[in-house]
């Protein structure tokens, strides 16, 4: 990293942090989707979800995402 000037190093560090946060959020969403799948899909009847299963999955994942976003914003506010 010494080959880069200080501004480039800071920019690279910020980029890596942002990409790490994105990856963590994607992993979290993946985990929540798995949990929601187990909660909402009791048996695979066909190759398509029925309306209740679809609504349950959407609601479940949205609540987890809302909670995660709230926590991230709260932590950011505490750091400032």
mmCIF file of the N, C-alpha and C atoms, coordinates in Angstrom:
data_MODEL
# 
_entry.id   MODEL 
# 
loop_
_atom_site.group_PDB 
_atom_site.id 
_atom_site.type_symbol 
_atom_site.label_atom_id 
_atom_site.label_alt_id 
_atom_site.label_comp_id 
_atom_site.label_asym_id 
_atom_site.label_entity_id 
_atom_site.label_seq_id 
_atom_site.pdbx_PDB_ins_code 
_atom_site.Cartn_x 
_atom_site.Cartn_y 
_atom_site.Cartn_z 
_atom_site.occupancy 
_atom_site.B_iso_or_equiv 
_atom_site.pdbx_formal_charge 
_atom_site.auth_seq_id 
_atom_site.auth_comp_id 
_atom_site.auth_asym_id 
_atom_site.auth_atom_id 
_atom_site.pdbx_PDB_model_num 
ATOM 1   N N  . UNK A 1 1  ? 0.826   -1.199  0.000  1.00 0.00 ? 1  UNK A N  1 
ATOM 2   C CA . UNK A 1 1  ? 0.000   0.000   0.000  1.00 0.00 ? 1  UNK A CA 1 
ATOM 3   C C  . UNK A 1 1  ? 0.869   1.262   0.000  1.00 0.00 ? 1  UNK A C  1 
ATOM 4   N N  . UNK A 1 2  ? 2.133   1.134   0.308  1.00 0.00 ? 2  UNK A N  1 
ATOM 5   C CA . UNK A 1 2  ? 2.984   2.309   0.355  1.00 0.00 ? 2  UNK A CA 1 
ATOM 6   C C  . UNK A 1 2  ? 3.205   2.903   -1.027 1.00 0.00 ? 2  UNK A C  1 
ATOM 7   N N  . UNK A 1 3  ? 2.890   2.159   -2.083 1.00 0.00 ? 3  UNK A N  1 
ATOM 8   C CA . UNK A 1 3  ? 3.058   2.668   -3.443 1.00 0.00 ? 3  UNK A CA 1 
ATOM 9   C C  . UNK A 1 3  ? 2.007   3.729   -3.762 1.00 0.00 ? 3  UNK A C  1 
ATOM 10  N N  . UNK A 1 4  ? 0.914   3.766   -3.005 1.00 0.00 ? 4  UNK A N  1 
ATOM 11  C CA . UNK A 1 4  ? -0.154  4.738   -3.228 1.00 0.00 ? 4  UNK A CA 1 
ATOM 12  C C  . UNK A 1 4  ? 0.023   5.942   -2.310 1.00 0.00 ? 4  UNK A C  1 
ATOM 13  N N  . UNK A 1 5  ? -0.415  7.094   -2.800 1.00 0.00 ? 5  UNK A N  1 
ATOM 14  C CA . UNK A 1 5  ? -0.382  8.276   -1.936 1.00 0.00 ? 5  UNK A CA 1 
ATOM 15  C C  . UNK A 1 5  ? -1.482  8.152   -0.878 1.00 0.00 ? 5  UNK A C  1 
ATOM 16  N N  . UNK A 1 6  ? -1.468  9.034   0.097  1.00 0.00 ? 6  UNK A N  1 
ATOM 17  C CA . UNK A 1 6  ? -2.387  8.936   1.233  1.00 0.00 ? 6  UNK A CA 1 
ATOM 18  C C  . UNK A 1 6  ? -3.849  9.044   0.794  1.00 0.00 ? 6  UNK A C  1 
ATOM 19  N N  . UNK A 1 7  ? -4.151  9.930   -0.144 1.00 0.00 ? 7  UNK A N  1 
ATOM 20  C CA . UNK A 1 7  ? -5.535  10.094  -0.610 1.00 0.00 ? 7  UNK A CA 1 
ATOM 21  C C  . UNK A 1 7  ? -6.025  8.814   -1.271 1.00 0.00 ? 7  UNK A C  1 
ATOM 22  N N  . UNK A 1 8  ? -5.186  8.191   -2.076 1.00 0.00 ? 8  UNK A N  1 
ATOM 23  C CA . UNK A 1 8  ? -5.565  6.948   -2.753 1.00 0.00 ? 8  UNK A CA 1 
ATOM 24  C C  . UNK A 1 8  ? -5.756  5.830   -1.737 1.00 0.00 ? 8  UNK A C  1 
ATOM 25  N N  . UNK A 1 9  ? -4.887  5.781   -0.733 1.00 0.00 ? 9  UNK A N  1 
ATOM 26  C CA . UNK A 1 9  ? -5.018  4.776   0.312  1.00 0.00 ? 9  UNK A CA 1 
ATOM 27  C C  . UNK A 1 9  ? -6.343  4.924   1.059  1.00 0.00 ? 9  UNK A C  1 
ATOM 28  N N  . UNK A 1 10 ? -6.710  6.159   1.385  1.00 0.00 ? 10 UNK A N  1 
ATOM 29  C CA . UNK A 1 10 ? -7.982  6.406   2.083  1.00 0.00 ? 10 UNK A CA 1 
ATOM 30  C C  . UNK A 1 10 ? -9.167  6.030   1.207  1.00 0.00 ? 10 UNK A C  1 
ATOM 31  N N  . UNK A 1 11 ? -9.095  6.373   -0.064 1.00 0.00 ? 11 UNK A N  1 
ATOM 32  C CA . UNK A 1 11 ? -10.172 6.036   -0.988 1.00 0.00 ? 11 UNK A CA 1 
ATOM 33  C C  . UNK A 1 11 ? -10.312 4.517   -1.124 1.00 0.00 ? 11 UNK A C  1 
ATOM 34  N N  . UNK A 1 12 ? -9.199  3.822   -1.234 1.00 0.00 ? 12 UNK A N  1 
ATOM 35  C CA . UNK A 1 12 ? -9.216  2.364   -1.333 1.00 0.00 ? 12 UNK A CA 1 
ATOM 36  C C  . UNK A 1 12 ? -9.764  1.731   -0.059 1.00 0.00 ? 12 UNK A C  1 
ATOM 37  N N  . UNK A 1 13 ? -9.346  2.265   1.092  1.00 0.00 ? 13 UNK A N  1 
ATOM 38  C CA . UNK A 1 13 ? -9.837  1.748   2.369  1.00 0.00 ? 13 UNK A CA 1 
ATOM 39  C C  . UNK A 1 13 ? -11.351 1.925   2.470  1.00 0.00 ? 13 UNK A C  1 
ATOM 40  N N  . UNK A 1 14 ? -11.847 3.090   2.090  1.00 0.00 ? 14 UNK A N  1 
ATOM 41  C CA . UNK A 1 14 ? -13.282 3.359   2.132  1.00 0.00 ? 14 UNK A CA 1 
ATOM 42  C C  . UNK A 1 14 ? -14.028 2.420   1.189  1.00 0.00 ? 14 UNK A C  1 
ATOM 43  N N  . UNK A 1 15 ? -13.486 2.209   0.003  1.00 0.00 ? 15 UNK A N  1 
ATOM 44  C CA . UNK A 1 15 ? -14.117 1.306   -0.965 1.00 0.00 ? 15 UNK A CA 1 
ATOM 45  C C  . UNK A 1 15 ? -14.201 -0.113  -0.394 1.00 0.00 ? 15 UNK A C  1 
ATOM 46  N N  . UNK A 1 16 ? -13.115 -0.595  0.185  1.00 0.00 ? 16 UNK A N  1 
ATOM 47  C CA . UNK A 1 16 ? -13.099 -1.944  0.755  1.00 0.00 ? 16 UNK A CA 1 
ATOM 48  C C  . UNK A 1 16 ? -14.110 -2.056  1.890  1.00 0.00 ? 16 UNK A C  1 
ATOM 49  N N  . UNK A 1 17 ? -14.203 -1.048  2.731  1.00 0.00 ? 17 UNK A N  1 
ATOM 50  C CA . UNK A 1 17 ? -15.175 -1.060  3.827  1.00 0.00 ? 17 UNK A CA 1 
ATOM 51  C C  . UNK A 1 17 ? -16.601 -1.110  3.297  1.00 0.00 ? 17 UNK A C  1 
ATOM 52  N N  . UNK A 1 18 ? -16.889 -0.319  2.264  1.00 0.00 ? 18 UNK A N  1 
ATOM 53  C CA . UNK A 1 18 ? -18.229 -0.317  1.680  1.00 0.00 ? 18 UNK A CA 1 
ATOM 54  C C  . UNK A 1 18 ? -18.572 -1.670  1.073  1.00 0.00 ? 18 UNK A C  1 
ATOM 55  N N  . UNK A 1 19 ? -17.618 -2.260  0.365  1.00 0.00 ? 19 UNK A N  1 
ATOM 56  C CA . UNK A 1 19 ? -17.857 -3.568  -0.251 1.00 0.00 ? 19 UNK A CA 1 
ATOM 57  C C  . UNK A 1 19 ? -18.036 -4.650  0.812  1.00 0.00 ? 19 UNK A C  1 
ATOM 58  N N  . UNK A 1 20 ? -17.311 -4.538  1.913  1.00 0.00 ? 20 UNK A N  1 
ATOM 59  C CA . UNK A 1 20 ? -17.454 -5.481  3.013  1.00 0.00 ? 20 UNK A CA 1 
ATOM 60  C C  . UNK A 1 20 ? -18.845 -5.360  3.631  1.00 0.00 ? 20 UNK A C  1 
ATOM 61  N N  . UNK A 1 21 ? -19.311 -4.131  3.809  1.00 0.00 ? 21 UNK A N  1 
ATOM 62  C CA . UNK A 1 21 ? -20.652 -3.914  4.345  1.00 0.00 ? 21 UNK A CA 1 
ATOM 63  C C  . UNK A 1 21 ? -21.716 -4.482  3.408  1.00 0.00 ? 21 UNK A C  1 
ATOM 64  N N  . UNK A 1 22 ? -21.541 -4.285  2.119  1.00 0.00 ? 22 UNK A N  1 
ATOM 65  C CA . UNK A 1 22 ? -22.494 -4.836  1.138  1.00 0.00 ? 22 UNK A CA 1 
ATOM 66  C C  . UNK A 1 22 ? -22.523 -6.361  1.225  1.00 0.00 ? 22 UNK A C  1 
ATOM 67  N N  . UNK A 1 23 ? -21.358 -6.967  1.309  1.00 0.00 ? 23 UNK A N  1 
ATOM 68  C CA . UNK A 1 23 ? -21.275 -8.426  1.386  1.00 0.00 ? 23 UNK A CA 1 
ATOM 69  C C  . UNK A 1 23 ? -21.934 -8.937  2.671  1.00 0.00 ? 23 UNK A C  1 
ATOM 70  N N  . UNK A 1 24 ? -21.729 -8.231  3.770  1.00 0.00 ? 24 UNK A N  1 
ATOM 71  C CA . UNK A 1 24 ? -22.348 -8.633  5.031  1.00 0.00 ? 24 UNK A CA 1 
ATOM 72  C C  . UNK A 1 24 ? -23.865 -8.518  4.947  1.00 0.00 ? 24 UNK A C  1 
ATOM 73  N N  . UNK A 1 25 ? -24.348 -7.463  4.321  1.00 0.00 ? 25 UNK A N  1 
ATOM 74  C CA . UNK A 1 25 ? -25.796 -7.289  4.180  1.00 0.00 ? 25 UNK A CA 1 
ATOM 75  C C  . UNK A 1 25 ? -26.379 -8.387  3.292  1.00 0.00 ? 25 UNK A C  1 
ATOM 76  N N  . UNK A 1 26 ? -25.698 -8.709  2.208  1.00 0.00 ? 26 UNK A N  1 
ATOM 77  C CA . UNK A 1 26 ? -26.169 -9.779  1.330  1.00 0.00 ? 26 UNK A CA 1 
ATOM 78  C C  . UNK A 1 26 ? -26.195 -11.116 2.064  1.00 0.00 ? 26 UNK A C  1 
ATOM 79  N N  . UNK A 1 27 ? -25.185 -11.388 2.864  1.00 0.00 ? 27 UNK A N  1 
ATOM 80  C CA . UNK A 1 27 ? -25.145 -12.629 3.642  1.00 0.00 ? 27 UNK A CA 1 
ATOM 81  C C  . UNK A 1 27 ? -26.291 -12.657 4.645  1.00 0.00 ? 27 UNK A C  1 
ATOM 82  N N  . UNK A 1 28 ? -26.536 -11.541 5.282  1.00 0.00 ? 28 UNK A N  1 
ATOM 83  C CA . UNK A 1 28 ? -27.635 -11.450 6.244  1.00 0.00 ? 28 UNK A CA 1 
ATOM 84  C C  . UNK A 1 28 ? -28.970 -11.701 5.562  1.00 0.00 ? 28 UNK A C  1 
ATOM 85  N N  . UNK A 1 29 ? -29.179 -11.080 4.414  1.00 0.00 ? 29 UNK A N  1 
ATOM 86  C CA . UNK A 1 29 ? -30.427 -11.285 3.676  1.00 0.00 ? 29 UNK A CA 1 
ATOM 87  C C  . UNK A 1 29 ? -30.565 -12.746 3.272  1.00 0.00 ? 29 UNK A C  1 
ATOM 88  N N  . UNK A 1 30 ? -29.467 -13.351 2.857  1.00 0.00 ? 30 UNK A N  1 
ATOM 89  C CA . UNK A 1 30 ? -29.491 -14.766 2.491  1.00 0.00 ? 30 UNK A CA 1 
ATOM 90  C C  . UNK A 1 30 ? -29.906 -15.631 3.686  1.00 0.00 ? 30 UNK A C  1 
ATOM 91  N N  . UNK A 1 31 ? -29.342 -15.353 4.842  1.00 0.00 ? 31 UNK A N  1 
ATOM 92  C CA . UNK A 1 31 ? -29.690 -16.104 6.052  1.00 0.00 ? 31 UNK A CA 1 
ATOM 93  C C  . UNK A 1 31 ? -31.163 -15.904 6.414  1.00 0.00 ? 31 UNK A C  1 
ATOM 94  N N  . UNK A 1 32 ? -31.623 -14.665 6.352  1.00 0.00 ? 32 UNK A N  1 
ATOM 95  C CA . UNK A 1 32 ? -33.018 -14.382 6.685  1.00 0.00 ? 32 UNK A CA 1 
ATOM 96  C C  . UNK A 1 32 ? -33.963 -15.053 5.701  1.00 0.00 ? 32 UNK A C  1 
ATOM 97  N N  . UNK A 1 33 ? -33.586 -15.056 4.438  1.00 0.00 ? 33 UNK A N  1 
ATOM 98  C CA . UNK A 1 33 ? -34.419 -15.708 3.438  1.00 0.00 ? 33 UNK A CA 1 
ATOM 99  C C  . UNK A 1 33 ? -34.547 -17.195 3.752  1.00 0.00 ? 33 UNK A C  1 
ATOM 100 N N  . UNK A 1 34 ? -33.451 -17.810 4.163  1.00 0.00 ? 34 UNK A N  1 
ATOM 101 C CA . UNK A 1 34 ? -33.502 -19.223 4.553  1.00 0.00 ? 34 UNK A CA 1 
ATOM 102 C C  . UNK A 1 34 ? -34.413 -19.450 5.750  1.00 0.00 ? 34 UNK A C  1 
ATOM 103 N N  . UNK A 1 35 ? -34.295 -18.583 6.732  1.00 0.00 ? 35 UNK A N  1 
ATOM 104 C CA . UNK A 1 35 ? -35.163 -18.695 7.914  1.00 0.00 ? 35 UNK A CA 1 
ATOM 105 C C  . UNK A 1 35 ? -36.629 -18.494 7.535  1.00 0.00 ? 35 UNK A C  1 
ATOM 106 N N  . UNK A 1 36 ? -36.865 -17.497 6.696  1.00 0.00 ? 36 UNK A N  1 
ATOM 107 C CA . UNK A 1 36 ? -38.239 -17.221 6.280  1.00 0.00 ? 36 UNK A CA 1 
ATOM 108 C C  . UNK A 1 36 ? -38.796 -18.377 5.452  1.00 0.00 ? 36 UNK A C  1 
ATOM 109 N N  . UNK A 1 37 ? -37.947 -18.960 4.616  1.00 0.00 ? 37 UNK A N  1 
ATOM 110 C CA . UNK A 1 37 ? -38.384 -20.104 3.808  1.00 0.00 ? 37 UNK A CA 1 
ATOM 111 C C  . UNK A 1 37 ? -38.865 -21.225 4.717  1.00 0.00 ? 37 UNK A C  1 
ATOM 112 N N  . UNK A 1 38 ? -38.085 -21.513 5.744  1.00 0.00 ? 38 UNK A N  1 
ATOM 113 C CA . UNK A 1 38 ? -38.451 -22.577 6.673  1.00 0.00 ? 38 UNK A CA 1 
ATOM 114 C C  . UNK A 1 38 ? -39.745 -22.256 7.420  1.00 0.00 ? 38 UNK A C  1 
ATOM 115 N N  . UNK A 1 39 ? -39.975 -20.975 7.698  1.00 0.00 ? 39 UNK A N  1 
ATOM 116 C CA . UNK A 1 39 ? -41.186 -20.573 8.417  1.00 0.00 ? 39 UNK A CA 1 
ATOM 117 C C  . UNK A 1 39 ? -42.422 -20.552 7.531  1.00 0.00 ? 39 UNK A C  1 
ATOM 118 N N  . UNK A 1 40 ? -42.237 -20.156 6.269  1.00 0.00 ? 40 UNK A N  1 
ATOM 119 C CA . UNK A 1 40 ? -43.390 -19.909 5.395  1.00 0.00 ? 40 UNK A CA 1 
ATOM 120 C C  . UNK A 1 40 ? -43.746 -21.074 4.474  1.00 0.00 ? 40 UNK A C  1 
ATOM 121 N N  . UNK A 1 41 ? -42.778 -21.896 4.142  1.00 0.00 ? 41 UNK A N  1 
ATOM 122 C CA . UNK A 1 41 ? -43.022 -22.983 3.199  1.00 0.00 ? 41 UNK A CA 1 
ATOM 123 C C  . UNK A 1 41 ? -43.062 -24.288 3.986  1.00 0.00 ? 41 UNK A C  1 
ATOM 124 N N  . UNK A 1 42 ? -44.266 -24.787 4.184  1.00 0.00 ? 42 UNK A N  1 
ATOM 125 C CA . UNK A 1 42 ? -44.413 -25.994 4.995  1.00 0.00 ? 42 UNK A CA 1 
ATOM 126 C C  . UNK A 1 42 ? -44.258 -27.266 4.172  1.00 0.00 ? 42 UNK A C  1 
ATOM 127 N N  . UNK A 1 43 ? -44.642 -27.202 2.916  1.00 0.00 ? 43 UNK A N  1 
ATOM 128 C CA . UNK A 1 43 ? -44.440 -28.340 2.032  1.00 0.00 ? 43 UNK A CA 1 
ATOM 129 C C  . UNK A 1 43 ? -44.454 -27.862 0.590  1.00 0.00 ? 43 UNK A C  1 
ATOM 130 N N  . UNK A 1 44 ? -43.586 -28.432 -0.217 1.00 0.00 ? 44 UNK A N  1 
ATOM 131 C CA . UNK A 1 44 ? -43.499 -28.043 -1.626 1.00 0.00 ? 44 UNK A CA 1 
ATOM 132 C C  . UNK A 1 44 ? -44.573 -28.798 -2.398 1.00 0.00 ? 44 UNK A C  1 
ATOM 133 N N  . UNK A 1 45 ? -45.625 -28.066 -2.761 1.00 0.00 ? 45 UNK A N  1 
ATOM 134 C CA . UNK A 1 45 ? -46.741 -28.697 -3.462 1.00 0.00 ? 45 UNK A CA 1 
ATOM 135 C C  . UNK A 1 45 ? -46.529 -28.710 -4.968 1.00 0.00 ? 45 UNK A C  1 
ATOM 136 N N  . UNK A 1 46 ? -45.848 -27.681 -5.461 1.00 0.00 ? 46 UNK A N  1 
ATOM 137 C CA . UNK A 1 46 ? -45.602 -27.582 -6.898 1.00 0.00 ? 46 UNK A CA 1 
ATOM 138 C C  . UNK A 1 46 ? -44.331 -26.775 -7.110 1.00 0.00 ? 46 UNK A C  1 
ATOM 139 N N  . UNK A 1 47 ? -44.068 -26.447 -8.367 1.00 0.00 ? 47 UNK A N  1 
ATOM 140 C CA . UNK A 1 47 ? -42.862 -25.668 -8.648 1.00 0.00 ? 47 UNK A CA 1 
ATOM 141 C C  . UNK A 1 47 ? -43.102 -24.162 -8.518 1.00 0.00 ? 47 UNK A C  1 
ATOM 142 N N  . UNK A 1 48 ? -44.280 -23.781 -8.035 1.00 0.00 ? 48 UNK A N  1 
ATOM 143 C CA . UNK A 1 48 ? -44.595 -22.372 -7.813 1.00 0.00 ? 48 UNK A CA 1 
ATOM 144 C C  . UNK A 1 48 ? -45.150 -22.185 -6.415 1.00 0.00 ? 48 UNK A C  1 
ATOM 145 N N  . UNK A 1 49 ? -44.912 -20.994 -5.872 1.00 0.00 ? 49 UNK A N  1 
ATOM 146 C CA . UNK A 1 49 ? -45.438 -20.667 -4.548 1.00 0.00 ? 49 UNK A CA 1 
ATOM 147 C C  . UNK A 1 49 ? -46.877 -20.177 -4.686 1.00 0.00 ? 49 UNK A C  1 
ATOM 148 N N  . UNK A 1 50 ? -47.700 -20.497 -3.692 1.00 0.00 ? 50 UNK A N  1 
ATOM 149 C CA . UNK A 1 50 ? -49.043 -19.931 -3.716 1.00 0.00 ? 50 UNK A CA 1 
ATOM 150 C C  . UNK A 1 50 ? -48.999 -18.517 -3.133 1.00 0.00 ? 50 UNK A C  1 
ATOM 151 N N  . UNK A 1 51 ? -50.103 -17.821 -3.198 1.00 0.00 ? 51 UNK A N  1 
ATOM 152 C CA . UNK A 1 51 ? -50.129 -16.410 -2.793 1.00 0.00 ? 51 UNK A CA 1 
ATOM 153 C C  . UNK A 1 51 ? -49.820 -16.227 -1.305 1.00 0.00 ? 51 UNK A C  1 
ATOM 154 N N  . UNK A 1 52 ? -50.280 -17.152 -0.458 1.00 0.00 ? 52 UNK A N  1 
ATOM 155 C CA . UNK A 1 52 ? -49.996 -17.045 0.980  1.00 0.00 ? 52 UNK A CA 1 
ATOM 156 C C  . UNK A 1 52 ? -48.503 -17.217 1.256  1.00 0.00 ? 52 UNK A C  1 
ATOM 157 N N  . UNK A 1 53 ? -47.888 -18.177 0.580  1.00 0.00 ? 53 UNK A N  1 
ATOM 158 C CA . UNK A 1 53 ? -46.457 -18.404 0.770  1.00 0.00 ? 53 UNK A CA 1 
ATOM 159 C C  . UNK A 1 53 ? -45.653 -17.197 0.293  1.00 0.00 ? 53 UNK A C  1 
ATOM 160 N N  . UNK A 1 54 ? -46.028 -16.657 -0.857 1.00 0.00 ? 54 UNK A N  1 
ATOM 161 C CA . UNK A 1 54 ? -45.334 -15.491 -1.401 1.00 0.00 ? 54 UNK A CA 1 
ATOM 162 C C  . UNK A 1 54 ? -45.448 -14.298 -0.458 1.00 0.00 ? 54 UNK A C  1 
ATOM 163 N N  . UNK A 1 55 ? -46.656 -14.036 0.008  1.00 0.00 ? 55 UNK A N  1 
ATOM 164 C CA . UNK A 1 55 ? -46.871 -12.917 0.928  1.00 0.00 ? 55 UNK A CA 1 
ATOM 165 C C  . UNK A 1 55 ? -46.097 -13.120 2.231  1.00 0.00 ? 55 UNK A C  1 
ATOM 166 N N  . UNK A 1 56 ? -46.099 -14.328 2.744  1.00 0.00 ? 56 UNK A N  1 
ATOM 167 C CA . UNK A 1 56 ? -45.381 -14.629 3.981  1.00 0.00 ? 56 UNK A CA 1 
ATOM 168 C C  . UNK A 1 56 ? -43.882 -14.387 3.804  1.00 0.00 ? 56 UNK A C  1 
ATOM 169 N N  . UNK A 1 57 ? -43.316 -14.881 2.705  1.00 0.00 ? 57 UNK A N  1 
ATOM 170 C CA . UNK A 1 57 ? -41.889 -14.689 2.446  1.00 0.00 ? 57 UNK A CA 1 
ATOM 171 C C  . UNK A 1 57 ? -41.538 -13.215 2.308  1.00 0.00 ? 57 UNK A C  1 
ATOM 172 N N  . UNK A 1 58 ? -42.345 -12.493 1.544  1.00 0.00 ? 58 UNK A N  1 
ATOM 173 C CA . UNK A 1 58 ? -42.065 -11.063 1.354  1.00 0.00 ? 58 UNK A CA 1 
ATOM 174 C C  . UNK A 1 58 ? -42.128 -10.312 2.677  1.00 0.00 ? 58 UNK A C  1 
ATOM 175 N N  . UNK A 1 59 ? -43.146 -10.570 3.458  1.00 0.00 ? 59 UNK A N  1 
ATOM 176 C CA . UNK A 1 59 ? -43.304 -9.890  4.740  1.00 0.00 ? 59 UNK A CA 1 
ATOM 177 C C  . UNK A 1 59 ? -42.165 -10.244 5.692  1.00 0.00 ? 59 UNK A C  1 
ATOM 178 N N  . UNK A 1 60 ? -41.827 -11.502 5.753  1.00 0.00 ? 60 UNK A N  1 
ATOM 179 C CA . UNK A 1 60 ? -40.775 -11.959 6.655  1.00 0.00 ? 60 UNK A CA 1 
ATOM 180 C C  . UNK A 1 60 ? -39.431 -11.320 6.301  1.00 0.00 ? 60 UNK A C  1 
ATOM 181 N N  . UNK A 1 61 ? -39.039 -11.391 5.042  1.00 0.00 ? 61 UNK A N  1 
ATOM 182 C CA . UNK A 1 61 ? -37.759 -10.831 4.620  1.00 0.00 ? 61 UNK A CA 1 
ATOM 183 C C  . UNK A 1 61 ? -37.759 -9.310  4.799  1.00 0.00 ? 61 UNK A C  1 
ATOM 184 N N  . UNK A 1 62 ? -38.849 -8.660  4.438  1.00 0.00 ? 62 UNK A N  1 
ATOM 185 C CA . UNK A 1 62 ? -38.923 -7.199  4.594  1.00 0.00 ? 62 UNK A CA 1 
ATOM 186 C C  . UNK A 1 62 ? -38.749 -6.775  6.048  1.00 0.00 ? 62 UNK A C  1 
ATOM 187 N N  . UNK A 1 63 ? -39.317 -7.525  6.982  1.00 0.00 ? 63 UNK A N  1 
ATOM 188 C CA . UNK A 1 63 ? -39.164 -7.176  8.399  1.00 0.00 ? 63 UNK A CA 1 
ATOM 189 C C  . UNK A 1 63 ? -37.710 -7.318  8.834  1.00 0.00 ? 63 UNK A C  1 
ATOM 190 N N  . UNK A 1 64 ? -37.052 -8.367  8.379  1.00 0.00 ? 64 UNK A N  1 
ATOM 191 C CA . UNK A 1 64 ? -35.643 -8.541  8.719  1.00 0.00 ? 64 UNK A CA 1 
ATOM 192 C C  . UNK A 1 64 ? -34.788 -7.432  8.113  1.00 0.00 ? 64 UNK A C  1 
ATOM 193 N N  . UNK A 1 65 ? -35.071 -7.074  6.866  1.00 0.00 ? 65 UNK A N  1 
ATOM 194 C CA . UNK A 1 65 ? -34.313 -6.006  6.214  1.00 0.00 ? 65 UNK A CA 1 
ATOM 195 C C  . UNK A 1 65 ? -34.557 -4.685  6.937  1.00 0.00 ? 65 UNK A C  1 
ATOM 196 N N  . UNK A 1 66 ? -35.804 -4.375  7.243  1.00 0.00 ? 66 UNK A N  1 
ATOM 197 C CA . UNK A 1 66 ? -36.123 -3.147  7.972  1.00 0.00 ? 66 UNK A CA 1 
ATOM 198 C C  . UNK A 1 66 ? -35.364 -3.086  9.298  1.00 0.00 ? 66 UNK A C  1 
ATOM 199 N N  . UNK A 1 67 ? -35.335 -4.200  9.996  1.00 0.00 ? 67 UNK A N  1 
ATOM 200 C CA . UNK A 1 67 ? -34.638 -4.258  11.278 1.00 0.00 ? 67 UNK A CA 1 
ATOM 201 C C  . UNK A 1 67 ? -33.137 -4.043  11.093 1.00 0.00 ? 67 UNK A C  1 
ATOM 202 N N  . UNK A 1 68 ? -32.576 -4.688  10.085 1.00 0.00 ? 68 UNK A N  1 
ATOM 203 C CA . UNK A 1 68 ? -31.137 -4.541  9.825  1.00 0.00 ? 68 UNK A CA 1 
ATOM 204 C C  . UNK A 1 68 ? -30.783 -3.102  9.468  1.00 0.00 ? 68 UNK A C  1 
ATOM 205 N N  . UNK A 1 69 ? -31.573 -2.485  8.631  1.00 0.00 ? 69 UNK A N  1 
ATOM 206 C CA . UNK A 1 69 ? -31.322 -1.099  8.236  1.00 0.00 ? 69 UNK A CA 1 
ATOM 207 C C  . UNK A 1 69 ? -31.423 -0.184  9.459  1.00 0.00 ? 69 UNK A C  1 
ATOM 208 N N  . UNK A 1 70 ? -32.429 -0.409  10.288 1.00 0.00 ? 70 UNK A N  1 
ATOM 209 C CA . UNK A 1 70 ? -32.591 0.387   11.498 1.00 0.00 ? 70 UNK A CA 1 
ATOM 210 C C  . UNK A 1 70 ? -31.356 0.267   12.387 1.00 0.00 ? 70 UNK A C  1 
ATOM 211 N N  . UNK A 1 71 ? -30.870 -0.957  12.579 1.00 0.00 ? 71 UNK A N  1 
ATOM 212 C CA . UNK A 1 71 ? -29.709 -1.180  13.435 1.00 0.00 ? 71 UNK A CA 1 
ATOM 213 C C  . UNK A 1 71 ? -28.472 -0.503  12.860 1.00 0.00 ? 71 UNK A C  1 
ATOM 214 N N  . UNK A 1 72 ? -28.258 -0.621  11.553 1.00 0.00 ? 72 UNK A N  1 
ATOM 215 C CA . UNK A 1 72 ? -27.099 0.006   10.913 1.00 0.00 ? 72 UNK A CA 1 
ATOM 216 C C  . UNK A 1 72 ? -27.160 1.523   11.087 1.00 0.00 ? 72 UNK A C  1 
ATOM 217 N N  . UNK A 1 73 ? -28.318 2.123   10.841 1.00 0.00 ? 73 UNK A N  1 
ATOM 218 C CA . UNK A 1 73 ? -28.461 3.570   10.991 1.00 0.00 ? 73 UNK A CA 1 
ATOM 219 C C  . UNK A 1 73 ? -28.231 3.994   12.447 1.00 0.00 ? 73 UNK A C  1 
ATOM 220 N N  . UNK A 1 74 ? -28.733 3.205   13.360 1.00 0.00 ? 74 UNK A N  1 
ATOM 221 C CA . UNK A 1 74 ? -28.575 3.513   14.778 1.00 0.00 ? 74 UNK A CA 1 
ATOM 222 C C  . UNK A 1 74 ? -27.091 3.479   15.159 1.00 0.00 ? 74 UNK A C  1 
ATOM 223 N N  . UNK A 1 75 ? -26.378 2.463   14.689 1.00 0.00 ? 75 UNK A N  1 
ATOM 224 C CA . UNK A 1 75 ? -24.959 2.357   14.987 1.00 0.00 ? 75 UNK A CA 1 
ATOM 225 C C  . UNK A 1 75 ? -24.174 3.497   14.352 1.00 0.00 ? 75 UNK A C  1 
ATOM 226 N N  . UNK A 1 76 ? -24.557 3.893   13.133 1.00 0.00 ? 76 UNK A N  1 
ATOM 227 C CA . UNK A 1 76 ? -23.892 5.011   12.476 1.00 0.00 ? 76 UNK A CA 1 
ATOM 228 C C  . UNK A 1 76 ? -24.096 6.300   13.255 1.00 0.00 ? 76 UNK A C  1 
ATOM 229 N N  . UNK A 1 77 ? -25.315 6.511   13.753 1.00 0.00 ? 77 UNK A N  1 
ATOM 230 C CA . UNK A 1 77 ? -25.595 7.710   14.551 1.00 0.00 ? 77 UNK A CA 1 
ATOM 231 C C  . UNK A 1 77 ? -24.810 7.728   15.860 1.00 0.00 ? 77 UNK A C  1 
ATOM 232 N N  . UNK A 1 78 ? -24.621 6.566   16.448 1.00 0.00 ? 78 UNK A N  1 
ATOM 233 C CA . UNK A 1 78 ? -23.850 6.488   17.683 1.00 0.00 ? 78 UNK A CA 1 
ATOM 234 C C  . UNK A 1 78 ? -22.372 6.772   17.449 1.00 0.00 ? 78 UNK A C  1 
ATOM 235 N N  . UNK A 1 79 ? -21.874 6.440   16.262 1.00 0.00 ? 79 UNK A N  1 
ATOM 236 C CA . UNK A 1 79 ? -20.465 6.680   15.939 1.00 0.00 ? 79 UNK A CA 1 
ATOM 237 C C  . UNK A 1 79 ? -20.174 8.154   15.658 1.00 0.00 ? 79 UNK A C  1 
ATOM 238 N N  . UNK A 1 80 ? -21.182 8.911   15.311 1.00 0.00 ? 80 UNK A N  1 
ATOM 239 C CA . UNK A 1 80 ? -20.984 10.322  14.957 1.00 0.00 ? 80 UNK A CA 1 
ATOM 240 C C  . UNK A 1 80 ? -20.897 11.204  16.164 1.00 0.00 ? 80 UNK A C  1 
# 
